[in-house]
Amino acid sequence: QVQLVESGGGLVQPGGSLRLSCAASGIILSFTTMGWYRQAPGKERELVAHITGGGRTNYADSVKCRFTVSRDNAKNTVSLQMNSLKPEDTDDYYCNADGWRNNNYWGQGTQVTVSS
């Protein structure tokens, strides 16, 4: 059974940093594209960043040079380091696993609020 459990969300002031983590079980990260998505109420879920099984990364233009996605295959975790946070980064953030046995999986989400 595949499970993705996010952690690390919270309240942070503009310009601050947060690190989100996604603990994965039931999958092998090196065979899976792992992504972080975010969604605001009433809006579509959008890709923030992803890292492929081969280690290639891709970022939304809005977060380039501020966010970094990484993976620890030994711990089966994926992280999103978020720096220079802005109020517009306020969203629910979701971990995604795509391609493991041709399926797509989501975590339950973690809330990030950037406010002074």
N, C-alpha and C positions, 0 to 999 in steps of 0.2 A: 504494500500500500504506500502510495506516494504522499508525503506530507511536506509542506513548506510552511515554516513558522517565522514570521518577521518579528524583529524587536529593534529598539533603539529610537523610536519616534519620541516626540515630545515638543515642548515649547522652547523656542530659542529666539533671541533678539536678532534683528537684522544685522548682517555681517558676521554672525556666529556660525558655528559648525555643528553638524550632527553626523553620526555614523550609524547607518542602518545595517542590520545583519539578517540574513535569511538562512535558517538551518534547514537543510534538506535531508530527507530520508526516503529510501526506496528508489533512488535514482543514482546514477553515476555522472557527476558533473562534467567529466571530460568527454562525455558522449551527448551532452545536452547544451542547448543555448539557454542561458539564464539571463533573465531580464528584470529590470525594475520599471514599473509603470506608476503613473499617478492619475488621480481622478478627483475632480472637485464636484460638489453636488450639482446635478443637472447638466454635467458636461461628460463628454466621452473620455474613456480611459486613454491615456497617451503614453507612448514609450518615452522613458527617461534615458535609459542606457541598457545595453546588453553586452554580454560577453559570450562568445561562441565556445564550443567544445575545444576548438583549437587555440583559443585565447585571444581572438580578435575582438576588439571593442568598438562600439558605436554609441554615439551620444546625440541627444536632441540638441539643436542649435542653442536653445535657451540655457543649457547647462554646461556647454563645452567650456573647458578651462576652470570650471568650478567644482564639478562632480567627478569622481573617479570610481569606476566599478572594478572589483577584483574578486578573485576566487581562491579558495583554499581547498584543494582536492582532498587533502588528508583529513580535514575536519568536515568536509562536505558542506561548506558554508560559502555564501556569496555576500559581499559587502558593498555598500554604496557610501563612500565618503563624500559628504556634502559640505562645501566651504562657501564662504561669502554668501550666505543665504539671504534671500530677498523675501519680502512679504508675498510676492507672487508664487513662491515655491510652496506656499501653504496648500496642502492637499492630503489625501489619503494615499499612501504609497504601498504598492503591491509587488510581491515577488512572483515571478513567472518562470516556469520550466517548460521549454518547448522542444519537442522532438524525441523525448524519451519514449521509446516504443510507440512512436507515431502519435503520441498524445500531447495534450497541453494542460498544464496544471497551474493553479493559482493559490497563493497564500490568502490569509484572512485580512491582511492589510494592517498598516500601522499609521497613526496620524502624526503629521508634521505641521506645526504651527509656527510661523515666523512673525513675531509681533513684538513691539516695544511696550 
